[in-house]
Amino acid sequence: MALIIAKPRGGESVTIKEAAIGTIDGLNDTFETSLDYFPNTLSVFLNGLRERYITELGNKKFKFEQAVRVGSTIDVEYDRF
């Protein structure tokens, strides 16, 4: 997924949609976004399905409960000011 910047919400933030950054090798469980995101606005999609069990690790990184399987895709959506 290419970086997509959606229209600002209320004139204050923009929604970013992009592929997550990180190695999908069956061992890695930590990935990141290309830009800092506003806390609690991160949505993560694993193979097109929204993941509910992720842990945010600051303003760019997040972690799955388990390593991501080879061949998977990870897309993210988040707000940025």
Order of alpha helices (4+ residues) and beta strands (2+ residues): beta-beta-beta-beta-beta-beta-beta-beta
